[in-house]
Amino acid sequence: MSELIRIRKVFFVWQEHLEEKWLTEMAAQGLHLRKVGFCMYDFEKGNPKTVTYRLYSHVGFGKDTKACNQLFEDMGWEWMGSILSWQYFRKPHEEGKSDEILSDNQSKWEALKYWRNVSLGIGLLNLYNFLNISFLSPGLASWRSFGMDLMRLLVLSVSGLLLVGTVKIQKRMNELKDSML
Amino acid sequence: MKKRGPLTESTYYILLALQEANHGYGMMQMIEQITQGEVEIGPGTLYGALGKLEKQGAIQTTTCPDSSDERRKCYILTDEGRMLLVDEYQRMKRVVSVSDQWVKEAVK
C-alpha cells in the first residue's frame, strides 16, 4: 500500500482551468489523485507522470451520467470523482492525441455560460438574503447580536465572491467570443 | 424544429455518423476515420451536442445493434435530423460552388 497524502484546499467553481493545472502539476511531482471530496483531495505517492486532468459538467444533458461517464471511459478518460456538478477525469498524455474534452468554441462557451448562470443566480440570492436580514425585513433588520452580524457578514461575503466569479466567467466568455471568426 | 444558421462542424459530423444507430464512441471512431484524423471531437463536446440534438428532435435514442453495448446509449437520426443534414450539405455545396471561380487566385 503506497503512501496517501491528504490536501485540503478551496476550489472556486469558476476556476476549473486552475484546478486542472494544479492536479497536472501534482502528477508531475509524483502525486496522483485517488479521491476528491468537498475541499479535500487524496493523493497517492508514485513516480512523476505526464497526466491530463479535465473537469466536466453535464451541461444540458439531463441526468444520464452513467452513459456519459461510459463515453469518457471509452475515450480513455478515467473518472476520479466529483465535486458539486464537476466531474473529474484524467488521462495519460499521449503525443499527437488531443487532450481536450471540449473540442470547439461553441461547447466551451456553453460550459462557461452554465457556470456563469449558476454563479450569478446563487450570488443574487445571497445578496437578496443579505439585504433582507440587514435592511428590508423590519423584524430581522433590527435584530442586533454578534451572531446575527456574523451571519450578515458571511452572506455578504458569499454574495460578493460569487458576483466577482460571475464577472470573471463573463470575461472569459467575451474573450472566447472575440476569438471566434 | 427551429431553423438556425449553419451547423457547427461537430454537429454536422455527428448527424452524418447517425444515419445508422450508433453510440458515442462509435461516432467518434467513424468521424476520425472518415476525416482521416483531421476532426477529433472531444467527449464533452459530443455529449453536449447529443443532448441538444435529442431535445430538438433531430435524433432519438434507440436500441444498440450490438448487445454487448448495453451500458452505452445509442442514437439514430429522425426524419427531421435527416432533413437538417441534407439542408446543411446542400448549403455547403452552394457555398463551395459560388466561391469556386472566385477563390482560384487565392488557392494558387
Interface residues (C-beta under 8 A of the other chain):
Chain A: R54 Y56 H58 V59 G60 F61 G62 D64 K66 A67 C68 Q70 L71 F72 D74 M75 W77 S98 E100 I101 L102 S103 D104 Q106 S107 E110 A111
Chain B: T8 E9 S10 H23 G24 Y25 M28 E40 I41 G42 P43 G44 T45 L46 Y47 G48 A49 L50 G51 K52 K55 R71 R72 K73
